[in-house]
Amino acid sequence: MSLLVVAGCGQRQEPTQRSASPGKPVVVCANYPLKYFTERIAGELTGVKFLVPADLDPAFWEPSPDDIVEMQQADLILLNGAGYEKWLPQVTLSESRLVDTAAGFKEAWIHEEGGVTHQHGPGGQHTHGETAFTTWLDLSLACRQAQAVEEALQRVLPDGEAELQSGLVSLTNDLMDLDRDLQAWGESLKSQPVIASHPVYQYFARRYGLNLRSVHWEPDVVPDESDWVQLKDLLREHPARIMIWEGDPAPETVERLKQMQVDSQVFSPCSNMPEQGDFLQVLRRQTAAMRQ
């Protein structure tokens, strides 16, 4: 067994899903969108493992030694790519089993200068890197990631080509239907300024034509007075009336934004498993709410 070297392996909650059906190829997914894509494409043909606890952002998760063993024993490890998996250089995994689902569109990656270090949740401090990684929020890129998943699955399921292709077509059709709805919403804004609570909507903004600027606010943390001063300064040059959040903001934050004539809209990237519904259901519900 390879030496397992990983930082930050303290106490943690049980992951959302570890089990996989015996006798089937085991696929480990680095985030929930990839888990959803795999299940839509392969159906019951694979055993899917998602090792990240429900209360953590998979982009800043650090695997334990047990997690690494599970990945080493898997038939496929599906990565989001674009710098998403910060833990990857710390572990020893078979290159032949790693699948970077964003590698096929490197020319479409968004690169930004610098980064802001901050903290939210139990994961400690982190920095949003120079490459934006929430690629799947551009649903046309999500389709390309789904295609990469299907091609990888064909390697471990050579007799399942017809079922895999059928699953990919169904998933792609659903994603592109939602993509058209989001494009219609973006066009309806007519380039009016929008603010995001966190810098994770770069691909979303580019695909759907949003005139977007971001701050570094957390839904469950009420901003302090210095944050409100900075927001007022931003609104003077970028007079937004919509603020997009990753999760439900605190009621007092919503009320104070209303007093500033800014409406709060939740559009979760759905990087971890939602409490209700699945990936597509959550995004459809959020899209309908924003269009309304």
WOKA-V532848 format. One record per residue. OMEGA is omega in degrees with one decimal (none if undefined). NEAR is the number of other C-alpha atoms within 10 Angstrom. D_LAST is the distance of its C-alpha to the last C-alpha in Angstrom with 1 decimal. Layout:
# WOKA-V532848
omega=<OMEGA OMEGA>
near=<NEAR NEAR>
d_last=<D_LAST D_LAST>
This chain:
# WOKA-V532848
omega=<-179.6 175.9 -178.8 -178.6 -180.0 179.9 170.6 -177.5 -178.5 -179.3 179.8 177.6 175.5 179.5 -176.9 -177.7 177.2 -170.6 173.3 -175.3 -179.9 177.2 179.0 174.2 -178.9 -179.7 174.9 -177.5 -174.7 175.6 -175.3 177.1 179.3 174.9 179.8 179.5 -178.0 -178.7 176.9 -175.6 -172.0 -178.3 -178.1 -174.8 -177.6 167.8 -174.5 175.9 175.3 -166.7 -173.2 176.9 -173.7 -175.2 -177.5 171.1 -177.5 180.0 -177.8 176.7 173.7 -176.6 173.8 173.9 178.0 177.5 -178.1 176.8 179.5 177.4 179.5 -179.4 -177.0 175.7 177.8 171.7 -176.9 -179.8 173.7 -177.9 -176.5 178.5 -174.5 -172.8 -178.6 -176.1 -168.7 -179.5 -175.5 -172.3 177.1 -179.3 179.1 -179.6 -176.4 -178.8 179.7 178.5 176.6 -171.9 177.9 -175.6 -176.8 178.5 179.5 -179.8 -178.8 178.5 178.7 -179.3 -179.0 179.7 175.0 -179.9 179.9 178.2 -179.7 -174.8 167.5 -178.6 -175.3 -172.5 179.8 -178.2 174.4 179.5 171.9 -169.9 -175.0 176.5 176.4 -171.5 180.0 -173.7 -173.7 177.6 162.2 -171.0 172.5 174.3 175.1 177.2 179.2 175.0 176.8 177.4 177.2 176.5 -179.1 179.8 177.7 179.8 178.7 179.9 -177.9 177.9 -175.1 179.5 -176.3 -173.0 -176.5 -179.2 179.7 180.0 177.4 178.1 178.9 179.8 179.8 179.7 -178.9 178.3 179.4 -179.5 -177.6 172.4 178.6 176.6 178.5 177.1 179.7 176.2 177.9 177.5 179.4 178.5 -178.5 179.2 177.7 174.8 176.5 -176.7 177.4 175.7 172.7 -177.9 -174.6 -177.5 178.0 -173.6 -175.4 -179.0 176.6 -178.2 -178.6 -176.6 -171.5 169.3 -177.8 172.2 -163.8 168.2 -175.1 169.0 178.2 178.8 177.8 -176.6 -174.2 179.8 177.7 -178.2 176.2 -173.6 178.4 176.7 -179.9 177.0 179.5 178.3 178.3 177.0 179.2 -178.3 177.9 179.8 -178.0 -168.7 -177.8 173.0 178.2 172.8 -178.6 -176.9 174.7 179.0 -177.6 178.3 178.7 -177.8 -179.5 175.8 179.2 -178.1 -179.1 175.1 177.5 178.2 176.8 179.6 176.4 -178.8 179.7 177.7 -179.9 170.2 -178.5 174.5 176.4 -179.9 173.1 -173.8 178.8 177.9 179.9 176.5 178.4 -175.4 -175.3 179.0 179.6 -178.6 177.0 -179.0 -179.6 178.7 179.0 179.8 -179.0 179.0 179.5 none>
near=<6 10 8 13 14 16 11 11 12 7 7 12 10 12 15 16 14 15 12 16 13 9 9 15 18 23 24 27 24 24 24 22 24 25 23 18 25 28 16 19 26 24 13 12 19 22 22 27 23 24 26 28 17 17 16 19 17 22 21 18 18 22 22 19 16 12 15 20 17 15 25 19 15 20 21 25 25 24 23 24 20 22 18 22 18 14 15 14 10 13 18 16 18 14 9 9 19 17 19 17 24 24 17 14 13 10 7 12 18 16 13 12 7 11 13 11 11 12 13 16 12 10 15 10 11 14 12 20 18 14 17 19 24 25 27 22 25 20 23 17 21 23 21 18 27 28 21 18 25 21 18 19 24 16 14 17 18 10 10 14 16 11 15 24 17 14 20 23 17 13 21 22 12 14 21 15 13 18 21 14 16 24 14 14 19 21 14 11 15 11 12 16 18 22 25 25 21 18 18 20 27 24 22 20 18 14 18 21 18 23 17 22 20 17 15 15 19 19 19 14 12 15 15 8 9 9 14 13 11 11 15 14 12 16 18 9 9 17 16 21 17 20 23 22 22 19 16 16 20 14 12 11 15 19 14 12 18 14 9 13 13 19 16 22 20 19 22 20 21 21 20 23 21 14 8 8 11 15 21 17 12 18 20 19 12 16 19 14 12 17 13 7>
d_last=<54.6 53.3 53.3 50.0 49.1 45.8 44.9 43.1 44.0 43.9 42.6 39.2 37.1 37.5 35.2 32.4 34.3 37.9 39.3 40.0 41.6 45.4 46.7 43.5 42.7 41.1 38.1 37.0 33.6 32.9 29.2 26.8 25.1 28.7 29.5 26.5 27.6 31.2 30.5 28.4 31.2 34.3 33.5 36.5 38.8 38.4 38.5 35.7 36.2 33.7 35.8 33.4 33.0 29.7 29.7 30.3 28.5 30.4 30.7 33.0 34.7 38.5 40.2 43.2 46.4 45.5 42.2 44.2 46.6 43.9 42.6 46.2 46.6 43.5 43.7 40.6 38.7 35.4 34.4 31.2 33.4 32.7 34.4 32.2 35.2 37.1 39.5 40.7 43.8 45.1 45.7 47.9 46.2 47.4 46.0 46.2 43.6 41.1 38.2 36.2 33.1 32.1 35.6 35.1 32.8 34.4 34.1 30.3 30.6 29.4 32.3 32.1 35.0 35.9 33.9 33.3 34.9 33.3 32.9 30.3 30.8 34.2 34.7 36.4 36.1 34.8 34.1 31.3 33.6 34.0 32.3 28.5 28.3 24.7 25.2 23.1 19.8 20.7 20.3 23.0 25.3 24.4 25.7 28.9 29.3 28.9 31.6 33.8 33.4 34.5 37.5 38.6 38.4 40.6 43.3 43.5 42.7 44.9 45.0 41.3 40.3 39.0 36.8 35.5 34.7 32.9 30.8 30.0 29.0 26.6 25.0 24.8 23.1 20.4 19.9 19.9 17.3 14.9 16.4 15.5 11.7 12.0 14.2 11.9 9.3 12.5 13.8 11.0 12.0 15.4 17.3 16.3 17.7 16.1 18.1 18.5 20.4 22.7 24.1 22.9 20.2 22.7 22.3 18.5 18.7 21.4 19.9 16.5 18.0 16.8 19.0 19.4 22.0 22.7 24.5 26.2 24.6 24.4 21.9 24.8 26.9 26.5 27.3 30.7 31.5 32.4 29.0 27.4 30.0 29.2 25.4 26.4 28.6 26.0 23.5 26.4 26.6 23.0 20.9 17.6 14.8 12.9 15.0 14.4 16.5 18.4 18.3 17.5 19.2 21.8 20.7 23.1 21.6 18.1 19.8 21.9 19.1 17.4 20.9 20.7 17.4 15.8 12.5 13.0 10.8 12.8 13.5 16.9 19.3 20.6 24.1 25.5 25.0 22.1 23.1 21.1 20.3 21.2 20.2 18.1 16.5 15.5 14.1 12.2 10.7 9.9 8.5 6.1 5.1 5.4 3.8 0.0>
